[in-house]
Amino acid sequence: MRVLAITSVNEWPNIVTTGLATASFYYEVKSCLLAVARALNHLRLRYLVEAAHRSISVFSLSRFLRLAFSPFASNPTSPSSLFSK
């Protein structure tokens, strides 16, 4: 266990000031780290949302193309198109 030996009462303001400066510094570092974490989380979430939109768009496009070029695309309600293969 360390004991802080103070030789003079005049050192107390320096110690308090140093302690407050250290606490303020650590608070600023913590705030910066939290801001970076929030920004990264926001970017990750935005990336996931954009990826989901791209997946949906690609799925919709591929489905549209599959339906557009299917054998039934010319007239899907016609009975003859059901047996045209």
Secondary structure, DSSP 8 states (H G I E B T S, - for coil): ------S-GGGHHHHHHHHHHHHHHHHHHHHHHHHHHHHHHHHHHHHHHHHHHHHHHHHHHHHHHHHHTSTTSS-TT-HHHHT--
